[in-house]
Amino acid sequence: MSSAVSSFGQSDPDSLGNAGSVTAPGAGSGVTTLAAPPAGVYDVTFAFFLSGTAETALANVRVRKGTTNIVNTLPSITGAAAVVVRCPRVTLDGASALSIQSIAAATAGAVYSGWIIATRVG
């Protein structure tokens, strides 16, 4: 489910966001999805981080627009750091979702978490 993003008590109707978390996702599983924002051009920011059991496949997530990779593999993650990727000027067709997905099956007990914010710019 996506929702308008709010900051300091003010809603921003041009921004949509969603967050999610999954333990030990299987190959190709969604960490979080922003379901089909309205057609337009967006500035999209994705964040991803790991917790729980140490993950052995550190470069195991991709960012997608529908079935197309926007980012083939996010950089390796070590420790408690998050990886944040900004994709300016992403054209959406109104039918394609934005998502963060695992590539291969995760290590048992590894927790994958992420969020997506899309701000309409055109």
Biopython code that builds the backbone (N, CA, C, O; Angstrom):
import numpy as np
from Bio.PDB.StructureBuilder import StructureBuilder

atoms = [
    (1, "MET", "N", (0.836, -1.165, 0.000)),
    (1, "MET", "CA", (0.000, 0.000, 0.000)),
    (1, "MET", "C", (0.884, 1.232, 0.000)),
    (1, "MET", "O", (1.844, 1.300, 0.768)),
    (2, "SER", "N", (0.584, 2.200, -0.838)),
    (2, "SER", "CA", (1.347, 3.438, -0.863)),
    (2, "SER", "C", (0.519, 4.531, -0.218)),
    (2, "SER", "O", (-0.707, 4.449, -0.145)),
    (3, "SER", "N", (1.213, 5.552, 0.244)),
    (3, "SER", "CA", (0.512, 6.660, 0.865)),
    (3, "SER", "C", (1.271, 7.942, 0.600)),
    (3, "SER", "O", (2.465, 7.919, 0.301)),
    (4, "ALA", "N", (0.564, 9.076, 0.713)),
    (4, "ALA", "CA", (1.213, 10.370, 0.572)),
    (4, "ALA", "C", (2.239, 10.507, 1.685)),
    (4, "ALA", "O", (2.033, 10.038, 2.804)),
    (5, "VAL", "N", (3.332, 11.149, 1.360)),
    (5, "VAL", "CA", (4.404, 11.330, 2.327)),
    (5, "VAL", "C", (4.154, 12.608, 3.098)),
    (5, "VAL", "O", (3.750, 13.614, 2.515)),
    (6, "SER", "N", (4.390, 12.584, 4.409)),
    (6, "SER", "CA", (4.267, 13.807, 5.197)),
    (6, "SER", "C", (5.568, 14.063, 5.921)),
    (6, "SER", "O", (6.290, 13.136, 6.286)),
    (7, "SER", "N", (5.853, 15.326, 6.123)),
    (7, "SER", "CA", (7.073, 15.751, 6.781)),
    (7, "SER", "C", (6.750, 16.938, 7.670)),
    (7, "SER", "O", (6.119, 17.897, 7.225)),
    (8, "PHE", "N", (7.175, 16.882, 8.910)),
    (8, "PHE", "CA", (6.919, 17.950, 9.871)),
    (8, "PHE", "C", (5.430, 18.301, 9.940)),
    (8, "PHE", "O", (5.060, 19.468, 10.070)),
    (9, "GLY", "N", (4.594, 17.279, 9.853)),
    (9, "GLY", "CA", (3.156, 17.470, 9.974)),
    (9, "GLY", "C", (2.480, 17.973, 8.715)),
    (9, "GLY", "O", (1.268, 18.188, 8.720)),
    (10, "GLN", "N", (3.226, 18.168, 7.632)),
    (10, "GLN", "CA", (2.662, 18.666, 6.388)),
    (10, "GLN", "C", (2.639, 17.546, 5.360)),
    (10, "GLN", "O", (3.649, 16.876, 5.143)),
    (11, "SER", "N", (1.488, 17.342, 4.726)),
    (11, "SER", "CA", (1.370, 16.308, 3.710)),
    (11, "SER", "C", (1.879, 16.838, 2.376)),
    (11, "SER", "O", (1.659, 18.004, 2.049)),
    (12, "ASP", "N", (2.555, 15.997, 1.606)),
    (12, "ASP", "CA", (3.035, 16.353, 0.279)),
    (12, "ASP", "C", (2.299, 15.479, -0.728)),
    (12, "ASP", "O", (2.671, 14.322, -0.924)),
    (13, "PRO", "N", (1.249, 16.017, -1.375)),
    (13, "PRO", "CA", (0.448, 15.191, -2.288)),
    (13, "PRO", "C", (1.206, 14.744, -3.536)),
    (13, "PRO", "O", (0.750, 13.840, -4.237)),
    (14, "ASP", "N", (2.361, 15.360, -3.830)),
    (14, "ASP", "CA", (3.144, 14.959, -5.000)),
    (14, "ASP", "C", (4.115, 13.832, -4.696)),
    (14, "ASP", "O", (4.785, 13.338, -5.604)),
    (15, "SER", "N", (4.208, 13.412, -3.430)),
    (15, "SER", "CA", (5.111, 12.331, -3.046)),
    (15, "SER", "C", (4.329, 11.140, -2.525)),
    (15, "SER", "O", (3.376, 11.287, -1.760)),
    (16, "LEU", "N", (4.750, 9.954, -2.953)),
    (16, "LEU", "CA", (4.177, 8.705, -2.478)),
    (16, "LEU", "C", (5.299, 7.876, -1.891)),
    (16, "LEU", "O", (6.439, 7.960, -2.347)),
    (17, "GLY", "N", (4.989, 7.078, -0.889)),
    (17, "GLY", "CA", (6.030, 6.261, -0.288)),
    (17, "GLY", "C", (5.484, 4.967, 0.271)),
    (17, "GLY", "O", (4.286, 4.824, 0.515)),
    (18, "ASN", "N", (6.388, 4.031, 0.467)),
    (18, "ASN", "CA", (6.038, 2.769, 1.098)),
    (18, "ASN", "C", (7.301, 2.171, 1.699)),
    (18, "ASN", "O", (8.408, 2.411, 1.217)),
    (19, "ALA", "N", (7.121, 1.394, 2.751)),
    (19, "ALA", "CA", (8.244, 0.726, 3.411)),
    (19, "ALA", "C", (7.847, -0.715, 3.689)),
    (19, "ALA", "O", (6.664, -1.037, 3.798)),
    (20, "GLY", "N", (8.848, -1.574, 3.801)),
    (20, "GLY", "CA", (8.556, -2.966, 4.094)),
    (20, "GLY", "C", (9.766, -3.671, 4.654)),
    (20, "GLY", "O", (10.886, -3.160, 4.621)),
    (21, "SER", "N", (9.514, -4.857, 5.167)),
    (21, "SER", "CA", (10.564, -5.677, 5.754)),
    (21, "SER", "C", (10.152, -7.133, 5.598)),
    (21, "SER", "O", (8.976, -7.471, 5.735)),
    (22, "VAL", "N", (11.126, -7.995, 5.309)),
    (22, "VAL", "CA", (10.845, -9.414, 5.153)),
    (22, "VAL", "C", (12.041, -10.209, 5.674)),
    (22, "VAL", "O", (13.192, -9.832, 5.454)),
    (23, "THR", "N", (11.758, -11.302, 6.361)),
    (23, "THR", "CA", (12.811, -12.165, 6.881)),
    (23, "THR", "C", (13.089, -13.289, 5.892)),
    (23, "THR", "O", (12.179, -13.986, 5.443)),
    (24, "ALA", "N", (14.370, -13.448, 5.564)),
    (24, "ALA", "CA", (14.849, -14.506, 4.668)),
    (24, "ALA", "C", (14.007, -14.628, 3.394)),
    (24, "ALA", "O", (13.414, -15.677, 3.143)),
    (25, "PRO", "N", (13.952, -13.555, 2.586)),
    (25, "PRO", "CA", (13.159, -13.652, 1.360)),
    (25, "PRO", "C", (13.732, -14.677, 0.392)),
    (25, "PRO", "O", (14.943, -14.890, 0.338)),
    (26, "GLY", "N", (12.852, -15.304, -0.364)),
    (26, "GLY", "CA", (13.273, -16.232, -1.408)),
    (26, "GLY", "C", (13.767, -15.472, -2.623)),
    (26, "GLY", "O", (13.700, -14.243, -2.657)),
    (27, "ALA", "N", (14.255, -16.179, -3.605)),
    (27, "ALA", "CA", (14.735, -15.564, -4.841)),
    (27, "ALA", "C", (13.614, -14.779, -5.516)),
    (27, "ALA", "O", (12.510, -15.293, -5.691)),
    (28, "GLY", "N", (13.898, -13.535, -5.893)),
    (28, "GLY", "CA", (12.919, -12.704, -6.587)),
    (28, "GLY", "C", (11.795, -12.177, -5.722)),
    (28, "GLY", "O", (10.792, -11.699, -6.250)),
    (29, "SER", "N", (11.932, -12.249, -4.408)),
    (29, "SER", "CA", (10.874, -11.785, -3.494)),
    (29, "SER", "C", (10.943, -10.279, -3.286)),
    (29, "SER", "O", (12.021, -9.685, -3.304)),
    (30, "GLY", "N", (9.784, -9.674, -3.090)),
    (30, "GLY", "CA", (9.717, -8.247, -2.839)),
    (30, "GLY", "C", (10.046, -7.905, -1.395)),
    (30, "GLY", "O", (9.573, -8.552, -0.461)),
    (31, "VAL", "N", (10.865, -6.877, -1.234)),
    (31, "VAL", "CA", (11.135, -6.315, 0.091)),
    (31, "VAL", "C", (10.089, -5.247, 0.373)),
    (31, "VAL", "O", (9.497, -5.215, 1.452)),
    (32, "THR", "N", (9.865, -4.379, -0.597)),
    (32, "THR", "CA", (8.789, -3.398, -0.534)),
    (32, "THR", "C", (8.414, -2.978, -1.950)),
    (32, "THR", "O", (9.236, -3.036, -2.864)),
    (33, "THR", "N", (7.174, -2.558, -2.121)),
    (33, "THR", "CA", (6.659, -2.178, -3.438)),
    (33, "THR", "C", (5.814, -0.924, -3.319)),
    (33, "THR", "O", (5.022, -0.775, -2.388)),
    (34, "LEU", "N", (5.992, -0.030, -4.270)),
    (34, "LEU", "CA", (5.123, 1.137, -4.412)),
    (34, "LEU", "C", (4.262, 0.849, -5.629)),
    (34, "LEU", "O", (4.732, 0.936, -6.764)),
    (35, "ALA", "N", (3.001, 0.506, -5.392)),
    (35, "ALA", "CA", (2.116, 0.000, -6.444)),
    (35, "ALA", "C", (1.709, 1.101, -7.418)),
    (35, "ALA", "O", (1.016, 2.047, -7.043)),
    (36, "ALA", "N", (2.140, 0.973, -8.658)),
    (36, "ALA", "CA", (1.727, 1.766, -9.820)),
    (36, "ALA", "C", (1.351, 3.216, -9.521)),
    (36, "ALA", "O", (0.169, 3.558, -9.543)),
    (37, "PRO", "N", (2.330, 4.071, -9.244)),
    (37, "PRO", "CA", (2.010, 5.498, -9.107)),
    (37, "PRO", "C", (1.407, 6.033, -10.404)),
    (37, "PRO", "O", (1.634, 5.451, -11.464)),
    (38, "PRO", "N", (0.643, 7.128, -10.348)),
    (38, "PRO", "CA", (0.072, 7.701, -11.569)),
    (38, "PRO", "C", (1.167, 8.034, -12.586)),
    (38, "PRO", "O", (2.307, 8.317, -12.218)),
    (39, "ALA", "N", (0.805, 7.996, -13.861)),
    (39, "ALA", "CA", (1.771, 8.292, -14.920)),
    (39, "ALA", "C", (2.393, 9.664, -14.713)),
    (39, "ALA", "O", (1.725, 10.608, -14.289)),
    (40, "GLY", "N", (3.685, 9.758, -15.020)),
    (40, "GLY", "CA", (4.401, 11.026, -14.894)),
    (40, "GLY", "C", (5.881, 10.788, -14.716)),
    (40, "GLY", "O", (6.365, 9.660, -14.809)),
    (41, "VAL", "N", (6.593, 11.872, -14.459)),
    (41, "VAL", "CA", (8.037, 11.810, -14.228)),
    (41, "VAL", "C", (8.273, 12.019, -12.738)),
    (41, "VAL", "O", (7.712, 12.936, -12.137)),
    (42, "TYR", "N", (9.107, 11.164, -12.143)),
    (42, "TYR", "CA", (9.318, 11.161, -10.695)),
    (42, "TYR", "C", (10.805, 11.181, -10.350)),
    (42, "TYR", "O", (11.642, 10.647, -11.078)),
    (43, "ASP", "N", (11.101, 11.809, -9.227)),
    (43, "ASP", "CA", (12.402, 11.687, -8.573)),
    (43, "ASP", "C", (12.188, 10.584, -7.539)),
    (43, "ASP", "O", (11.391, 10.748, -6.615)),
    (44, "VAL", "N", (12.898, 9.456, -7.688)),
    (44, "VAL", "CA", (12.645, 8.293, -6.846)),
    (44, "VAL", "C", (13.868, 8.015, -5.974)),
    (44, "VAL", "O", (14.999, 7.992, -6.461)),
    (45, "THR", "N", (13.625, 7.805, -4.680)),
    (45, "THR", "CA", (14.692, 7.449, -3.745)),
    (45, "THR", "C", (14.349, 6.108, -3.121)),
    (45, "THR", "O", (13.234, 5.886, -2.649)),
    (46, "PHE", "N", (15.341, 5.216, -3.129)),
    (46, "PHE", "CA", (15.209, 3.881, -2.546)),
    (46, "PHE", "C", (16.230, 3.758, -1.419)),
    (46, "PHE", "O", (17.349, 4.257, -1.539)),
    (47, "ALA", "N", (15.857, 3.106, -0.339)),
    (47, "ALA", "CA", (16.815, 2.791, 0.734)),
    (47, "ALA", "C", (16.651, 1.325, 1.096)),
    (47, "ALA", "O", (15.548, 0.781, 1.060)),
    (48, "PHE", "N", (17.768, 0.693, 1.445)),
    (48, "PHE", "CA", (17.758, -0.720, 1.794)),
    (48, "PHE", "C", (18.770, -0.962, 2.908)),
    (48, "PHE", "O", (19.859, -0.388, 2.897)),
    (49, "PHE", "N", (18.408, -1.818, 3.877)),
    (49, "PHE", "CA", (19.368, -2.208, 4.911)),
    (49, "PHE", "C", (19.064, -3.605, 5.414)),
    (49, "PHE", "O", (17.950, -4.111, 5.278)),
    (50, "LEU", "N", (20.081, -4.214, 5.997)),
    (50, "LEU", "CA", (20.001, -5.579, 6.519)),
    (50, "LEU", "C", (20.065, -5.567, 8.035)),
    (50, "LEU", "O", (20.691, -4.694, 8.637)),
    (51, "SER", "N", (19.408, -6.544, 8.645)),
    (51, "SER", "CA", (19.526, -6.763, 10.089)),
    (51, "SER", "C", (19.314, -8.253, 10.337)),
    (51, "SER", "O", (19.160, -9.031, 9.395)),
    (52, "GLY", "N", (19.308, -8.643, 11.596)),
    (52, "GLY", "CA", (19.126, -10.055, 11.919)),
    (52, "GLY", "C", (20.409, -10.829, 11.685)),
    (52, "GLY", "O", (21.502, -10.296, 11.873)),
    (53, "THR", "N", (20.283, -12.074, 11.279)),
    (53, "THR", "CA", (21.427, -12.944, 11.001)),
    (53, "THR", "C", (22.289, -12.348, 9.894)),
    (53, "THR", "O", (21.769, -11.786, 8.931)),
    (54, "ALA", "N", (23.591, -12.469, 10.032)),
    (54, "ALA", "CA", (24.501, -11.943, 9.010)),
    (54, "ALA", "C", (24.200, -12.577, 7.657)),
    (54, "ALA", "O", (24.104, -13.798, 7.535)),
    (55, "GLU", "N", (24.056, -11.743, 6.664)),
    (55, "GLU", "CA", (23.773, -12.195, 5.297)),
    (55, "GLU", "C", (25.080, -12.536, 4.590)),
    (55, "GLU", "O", (26.044, -11.775, 4.664)),
    (56, "THR", "N", (25.116, -13.665, 3.914)),
    (56, "THR", "CA", (26.319, -14.048, 3.178)),
    (56, "THR", "C", (26.312, -13.502, 1.751)),
    (56, "THR", "O", (27.376, -13.300, 1.166)),
    (57, "ALA", "N", (25.134, -13.263, 1.187)),
    (57, "ALA", "CA", (25.010, -12.706, -0.168)),
    (57, "ALA", "C", (24.770, -11.202, -0.044)),
    (57, "ALA", "O", (23.630, -10.744, -0.124)),
    (58, "LEU", "N", (25.846, -10.435, 0.152)),
    (58, "LEU", "CA", (25.698, -9.017, 0.475)),
    (58, "LEU", "C", (25.203, -8.160, -0.683)),
    (58, "LEU", "O", (24.610, -7.109, -0.440)),
    (59, "ALA", "N", (25.417, -8.556, -1.902)),
    (59, "ALA", "CA", (24.926, -7.797, -3.058)),
    (59, "ALA", "C", (23.748, -8.566, -3.652)),
    (59, "ALA", "O", (23.838, -9.097, -4.759)),
    (60, "ASN", "N", (22.647, -8.620, -2.910)),
    (60, "ASN", "CA", (21.544, -9.514, -3.258)),
    (60, "ASN", "C", (20.213, -8.785, -3.451)),
    (60, "ASN", "O", (19.156, -9.392, -3.282)),
    (61, "VAL", "N", (20.243, -7.507, -3.799)),
    (61, "VAL", "CA", (18.986, -6.793, -4.039)),
    (61, "VAL", "C", (19.091, -5.958, -5.309)),
    (61, "VAL", "O", (20.165, -5.500, -5.701)),
    (62, "ARG", "N", (17.934, -5.780, -5.931)),
    (62, "ARG", "CA", (17.833, -4.953, -7.133)),
    (62, "ARG", "C", (16.631, -4.036, -6.991)),
    (62, "ARG", "O", (15.737, -4.280, -6.181)),
    (63, "VAL", "N", (16.624, -2.974, -7.795)),
    (63, "VAL", "CA", (15.530, -2.009, -7.815)),
    (63, "VAL", "C", (14.865, -2.130, -9.176)),
    (63, "VAL", "O", (15.536, -2.142, -10.207)),
    (64, "ARG", "N", (13.515, -2.222, -9.171)),
    (64, "ARG", "CA", (12.802, -2.470, -10.422)),
    (64, "ARG", "C", (11.667, -1.474, -10.659)),
    (64, "ARG", "O", (11.054, -0.952, -9.728)),
    (65, "LYS", "N", (11.416, -1.235, -11.950)),
    (65, "LYS", "CA", (10.233, -0.510, -12.418)),
    (65, "LYS", "C", (9.481, -1.513, -13.251)),
    (65, "LYS", "O", (9.882, -1.817, -14.375)),
    (66, "GLY", "N", (8.384, -2.036, -12.710)),
    (66, "GLY", "CA", (7.693, -3.135, -13.382)),
    (66, "GLY", "C", (8.606, -4.345, -13.403)),
    (66, "GLY", "O", (9.038, -4.816, -12.350)),
    (67, "THR", "N", (8.906, -4.858, -14.599)),
    (67, "THR", "CA", (9.800, -6.015, -14.713)),
    (67, "THR", "C", (11.192, -5.621, -15.199)),
    (67, "THR", "O", (12.009, -6.485, -15.518)),
    (68, "THR", "N", (11.462, -4.318, -15.255)),
    (68, "THR", "CA", (12.750, -3.818, -15.727)),
    (68, "THR", "C", (13.605, -3.353, -14.552)),
    (68, "THR", "O", (13.129, -2.628, -13.679)),
    (69, "ASN", "N", (14.864, -3.773, -14.534)),
    (69, "ASN", "CA", (15.777, -3.306, -13.488)),
    (69, "ASN", "C", (16.158, -1.848, -13.720)),
    (69, "ASN", "O", (16.560, -1.464, -14.818)),
    (70, "ILE", "N", (16.024, -1.040, -12.664)),
    (70, "ILE", "CA", (16.551, 0.327, -12.679)),
    (70, "ILE", "C", (17.990, 0.278, -12.174)),
    (70, "ILE", "O", (18.881, 0.926, -12.725)),
    (71, "VAL", "N", (18.199, -0.505, -11.113)),
    (71, "VAL", "CA", (19.529, -0.750, -10.560)),
    (71, "VAL", "C", (19.677, -2.268, -10.513)),
    (71, "VAL", "O", (18.932, -2.940, -9.800)),
    (72, "ASN", "N", (20.627, -2.812, -11.261)),
    (72, "ASN", "CA", (20.779, -4.269, -11.360)),
    (72, "ASN", "C", (21.143, -4.918, -10.036)),
    (72, "ASN", "O", (20.577, -5.950, -9.676)),
    (73, "THR", "N", (22.083, -4.324, -9.305)),
    (73, "THR", "CA", (22.495, -4.849, -8.006)),
    (73, "THR", "C", (22.896, -3.683, -7.133)),
    (73, "THR", "O", (23.747, -2.881, -7.517)),
    (74, "LEU", "N", (22.288, -3.579, -5.955)),
    (74, "LEU", "CA", (22.717, -2.536, -5.020)),
    (74, "LEU", "C", (24.092, -2.902, -4.480)),
    (74, "LEU", "O", (24.423, -4.085, -4.399)),
    (75, "PRO", "N", (24.900, -1.913, -4.110)),
    (75, "PRO", "CA", (26.236, -2.198, -3.591)),
    (75, "PRO", "C", (26.189, -3.102, -2.359)),
    (75, "PRO", "O", (25.180, -3.170, -1.656)),
    (76, "SER", "N", (27.294, -3.787, -2.118)),
    (76, "SER", "CA", (27.397, -4.648, -0.937)),
    (76, "SER", "C", (27.177, -3.841, 0.333)),
    (76, "SER", "O", (27.575, -2.680, 0.430)),
    (77, "ILE", "N", (26.533, -4.482, 1.303)),
    (77, "ILE", "CA", (26.200, -3.830, 2.559)),
    (77, "ILE", "C", (26.929, -4.560, 3.674)),
    (77, "ILE", "O", (26.869, -5.786, 3.763)),
    (78, "THR", "N", (27.610, -3.815, 4.516)),
    (78, "THR", "CA", (28.241, -4.416, 5.684)),
    (78, "THR", "C", (27.837, -3.635, 6.923)),
    (78, "THR", "O", (27.601, -2.429, 6.852)),
    (79, "GLY", "N", (27.757, -4.311, 8.042)),
    (79, "GLY", "CA", (27.382, -3.649, 9.290)),
    (79, "GLY", "C", (25.945, -3.176, 9.255)),
    (79, "GLY", "O", (25.097, -3.778, 8.596)),
    (80, "ALA", "N", (25.676, -2.094, 9.969)),
    (80, "ALA", "CA", (24.314, -1.588, 10.102)),
    (80, "ALA", "C", (24.029, -0.438, 9.147)),
    (80, "ALA", "O", (23.048, 0.282, 9.335)),
    (81, "ALA", "N", (24.855, -0.250, 8.132)),
    (81, "ALA", "CA", (24.672, 0.860, 7.200)),
    (81, "ALA", "C", (23.521, 0.594, 6.232)),
    (81, "ALA", "O", (23.212, -0.553, 5.909)),
    (82, "ALA", "N", (22.901, 1.668, 5.782)),
    (82, "ALA", "CA", (21.862, 1.572, 4.754)),
    (82, "ALA", "C", (22.453, 2.038, 3.427)),
    (82, "ALA", "O", (23.343, 2.888, 3.396)),
    (83, "VAL", "N", (21.953, 1.478, 2.347)),
    (83, "VAL", "CA", (22.298, 1.945, 1.010)),
    (83, "VAL", "C", (21.120, 2.780, 0.519)),
    (83, "VAL", "O", (19.977, 2.322, 0.531)),
    (84, "VAL", "N", (21.404, 4.004, 0.089)),
    (84, "VAL", "CA", (20.364, 4.892, -0.434)),
    (84, "VAL", "C", (20.717, 5.211, -1.878)),
    (84, "VAL", "O", (21.837, 5.624, -2.176)),
    (85, "VAL", "N", (19.752, 5.017, -2.775)),
    (85, "VAL", "CA", (19.947, 5.275, -4.201)),
    (85, "VAL", "C", (18.882, 6.257, -4.654)),
    (85, "VAL", "O", (17.693, 6.053, -4.408)),
    (86, "ARG", "N", (19.314, 7.327, -5.321)),
    (86, "ARG", "CA", (18.377, 8.295, -5.877)),
    (86, "ARG", "C", (18.393, 8.153, -7.391)),
    (86, "ARG", "O", (19.451, 8.151, -8.021)),
    (87, "CYS", "N", (17.203, 8.036, -7.962)),
    (87, "CYS", "CA", (17.055, 7.923, -9.417)),
    (87, "CYS", "C", (16.215, 9.113, -9.888)),
    (87, "CYS", "O", (14.986, 9.059, -9.836)),
    (88, "PRO", "N", (16.863, 10.183, -10.346)),
    (88, "PRO", "CA", (16.096, 11.342, -10.802)),
    (88, "PRO", "C", (15.457, 11.094, -12.158)),
    (88, "PRO", "O", (16.005, 10.384, -13.000)),
    (89, "ARG", "N", (14.306, 11.683, -12.351)),
    (89, "ARG", "CA", (13.609, 11.677, -13.628)),
    (89, "ARG", "C", (13.289, 10.280, -14.160)),
    (89, "ARG", "O", (13.665, 9.925, -15.277)),
    (90, "VAL", "N", (12.596, 9.505, -13.347)),
    (90, "VAL", "CA", (12.116, 8.182, -13.747)),
    (90, "VAL", "C", (10.712, 8.367, -14.330)),
    (90, "VAL", "O", (9.822, 8.882, -13.653)),
    (91, "THR", "N", (10.517, 7.954, -15.566)),
    (91, "THR", "CA", (9.208, 8.073, -16.222)),
    (91, "THR", "C", (8.389, 6.834, -15.905)),
    (91, "THR", "O", (8.813, 5.709, -16.168)),
    (92, "LEU", "N", (7.214, 7.053, -15.337)),
    (92, "LEU", "CA", (6.306, 5.954, -14.985)),
    (92, "LEU", "C", (5.070, 6.015, -15.862)),
    (92, "LEU", "O", (4.599, 7.096, -16.218)),
    (93, "ASP", "N", (4.544, 4.837, -16.210)),
    (93, "ASP", "CA", (3.410, 4.746, -17.134)),
    (93, "ASP", "C", (2.051, 4.638, -16.453)),
    (93, "ASP", "O", (1.028, 4.565, -17.133)),
    (94, "GLY", "N", (2.025, 4.625, -15.128)),
    (94, "GLY", "CA", (0.768, 4.504, -14.403)),
    (94, "GLY", "C", (0.325, 3.071, -14.182)),
    (94, "GLY", "O", (-0.649, 2.824, -13.471)),
    (95, "ALA", "N", (1.039, 2.114, -14.790)),
    (95, "ALA", "CA", (0.690, 0.703, -14.636)),
    (95, "ALA", "C", (1.806, -0.103, -13.979)),
    (95, "ALA", "O", (1.573, -1.221, -13.521)),
    (96, "SER", "N", (3.008, 0.453, -13.929)),
    (96, "SER", "CA", (4.167, -0.283, -13.410)),
    (96, "SER", "C", (4.475, 0.107, -11.970)),
    (96, "SER", "O", (4.492, 1.288, -11.620)),
    (97, "ALA", "N", (4.717, -0.900, -11.147)),
    (97, "ALA", "CA", (5.100, -0.671, -9.755)),
    (97, "ALA", "C", (6.599, -0.421, -9.655)),
    (97, "ALA", "O", (7.360, -0.823, -10.535)),
    (98, "LEU", "N", (7.019, 0.239, -8.590)),
    (98, "LEU", "CA", (8.424, 0.357, -8.226)),
    (98, "LEU", "C", (8.660, -0.613, -7.081)),
    (98, "LEU", "O", (7.832, -0.710, -6.175)),
    (99, "SER", "N", (9.781, -1.334, -7.106)),
    (99, "SER", "CA", (10.003, -2.313, -6.043)),
    (99, "SER", "C", (11.480, -2.520, -5.746)),
    (99, "SER", "O", (12.349, -2.254, -6.575)),
    (100, "ILE", "N", (11.731, -2.999, -4.544)),
    (100, "ILE", "CA", (13.039, -3.496, -4.137)),
    (100, "ILE", "C", (12.853, -4.988, -3.961)),
    (100, "ILE", "O", (11.956, -5.423, -3.239)),
    (101, "GLN", "N", (13.700, -5.787, -4.622)),
    (101, "GLN", "CA", (13.555, -7.241, -4.601)),
    (101, "GLN", "C", (14.877, -7.917, -4.264)),
    (101, "GLN", "O", (15.955, -7.400, -4.557)),
    (102, "SER", "N", (14.764, -9.089, -3.640)),
    (102, "SER", "CA", (15.948, -9.938, -3.495)),
    (102, "SER", "C", (16.244, -10.542, -4.857)),
    (102, "SER", "O", (15.348, -10.689, -5.689)),
    (103, "ILE", "N", (17.507, -10.892, -5.081)),
    (103, "ILE", "CA", (17.884, -11.546, -6.334)),
    (103, "ILE", "C", (17.895, -13.058, -6.129)),
    (103, "ILE", "O", (17.217, -13.792, -6.849)),
    (104, "ALA", "N", (18.653, -13.514, -5.160)),
    (104, "ALA", "CA", (18.718, -14.937, -4.806)),
    (104, "ALA", "C", (18.083, -15.117, -3.427)),
    (104, "ALA", "O", (17.776, -14.133, -2.754)),
    (105, "ALA", "N", (17.890, -16.334, -3.014)),
    (105, "ALA", "CA", (17.346, -16.594, -1.678)),
    (105, "ALA", "C", (18.313, -16.052, -0.623)),
    (105, "ALA", "O", (19.531, -16.165, -0.761)),
    (106, "ALA", "N", (17.754, -15.471, 0.419)),
    (106, "ALA", "CA", (18.550, -14.884, 1.493)),
    (106, "ALA", "C", (18.981, -15.939, 2.499)),
    (106, "ALA", "O", (18.434, -17.041, 2.534)),
    (107, "THR", "N", (19.959, -15.593, 3.308)),
    (107, "THR", "CA", (20.397, -16.436, 4.410)),
    (107, "THR", "C", (19.276, -16.520, 5.443)),
    (107, "THR", "O", (18.625, -15.513, 5.724)),
    (108, "ALA", "N", (19.041, -17.696, 6.010)),
    (108, "ALA", "CA", (18.013, -17.865, 7.051)),
    (108, "ALA", "C", (18.254, -16.873, 8.180)),
    (108, "ALA", "O", (19.371, -16.760, 8.685)),
    (109, "GLY", "N", (17.215, -16.160, 8.571)),
    (109, "GLY", "CA", (17.301, -15.205, 9.672)),
    (109, "GLY", "C", (17.706, -13.801, 9.270)),
    (109, "GLY", "O", (17.618, -12.884, 10.086)),
    (110, "ALA", "N", (18.152, -13.603, 8.021)),
    (110, "ALA", "CA", (18.503, -12.258, 7.558)),
    (110, "ALA", "C", (17.217, -11.464, 7.312)),
    (110, "ALA", "O", (16.284, -11.965, 6.685)),
    (111, "VAL", "N", (17.176, -10.235, 7.805)),
    (111, "VAL", "CA", (16.002, -9.380, 7.640)),
    (111, "VAL", "C", (16.341, -8.285, 6.632)),
    (111, "VAL", "O", (17.266, -7.500, 6.840)),
    (112, "TYR", "N", (15.586, -8.243, 5.545)),
    (112, "TYR", "CA", (15.754, -7.242, 4.505)),
    (112, "TYR", "C", (14.678, -6.174, 4.723)),
    (112, "TYR", "O", (13.495, -6.496, 4.826)),
    (113, "SER", "N", (15.087, -4.910, 4.791)),
    (113, "SER", "CA", (14.144, -3.803, 4.988)),
    (113, "SER", "C", (14.432, -2.715, 3.971)),
    (113, "SER", "O", (15.577, -2.530, 3.557)),
    (114, "GLY", "N", (13.404, -2.000, 3.571)),
    (114, "GLY", "CA", (13.620, -0.923, 2.614)),
    (114, "GLY", "C", (12.442, 0.033, 2.548)),
    (114, "GLY", "O", (11.357, -0.248, 3.058)),
    (115, "TRP", "N", (12.679, 1.159, 1.913)),
    (115, "TRP", "CA", (11.601, 2.113, 1.637)),
    (115, "TRP", "C", (11.817, 2.765, 0.287)),
    (115, "TRP", "O", (12.930, 2.836, -0.233)),
    (116, "ILE", "N", (10.711, 3.236, -0.260)),
    (116, "ILE", "CA", (10.702, 3.902, -1.563)),
    (116, "ILE", "C", (9.911, 5.201, -1.409)),
    (116, "ILE", "O", (8.824, 5.208, -0.832)),
    (117, "ILE", "N", (10.463, 6.297, -1.928)),
    (117, "ILE", "CA", (9.719, 7.557, -2.001)),
    (117, "ILE", "C", (9.814, 8.046, -3.433)),
    (117, "ILE", "O", (10.908, 8.169, -3.982)),
    (118, "ALA", "N", (8.665, 8.325, -4.038)),
    (118, "ALA", "CA", (8.595, 8.852, -5.403)),
    (118, "ALA", "C", (7.910, 10.212, -5.362)),
    (118, "ALA", "O", (6.769, 10.328, -4.914)),
    (119, "THR", "N", (8.613, 11.238, -5.833)),
    (119, "THR", "CA", (8.065, 12.606, -5.861)),
    (119, "THR", "C", (7.879, 13.026, -7.306)),
    (119, "THR", "O", (8.821, 13.041, -8.098)),
    (120, "ARG", "N", (6.653, 13.364, -7.627)),
    (120, "ARG", "CA", (6.340, 13.756, -8.999)),
    (120, "ARG", "C", (6.995, 15.102, -9.329)),
    (120, "ARG", "O", (6.836, 16.084, -8.603)),
    (121, "VAL", "N", (7.737, 15.120, -10.448)),
    (121, "VAL", "CA", (8.414, 16.340, -10.874)),
    (121, "VAL", "C", (7.973, 16.779, -12.279)),
    (121, "VAL", "O", (8.405, 17.821, -12.772)),
    (122, "GLY", "N", (7.123, 15.986, -12.908)),
    (122, "GLY", "CA", (6.677, 16.365, -14.245)),
    (122, "GLY", "C", (5.585, 15.459, -14.741)),
    (122, "GLY", "O", (5.092, 15.638, -15.855)),
]
sb = StructureBuilder()
sb.init_structure("model")
sb.init_model(0)
sb.init_chain("A")
sb.init_seg("    ")
for serial, (resi, resn, name, xyz) in enumerate(atoms, 1):
    if name == "N":
        sb.init_residue(resn, " ", resi, " ")
    sb.init_atom(name, np.array(xyz, "f"), 0.0, 1.0, " ", f" {name:<3s}", serial, name[0])
structure = sb.get_structure()
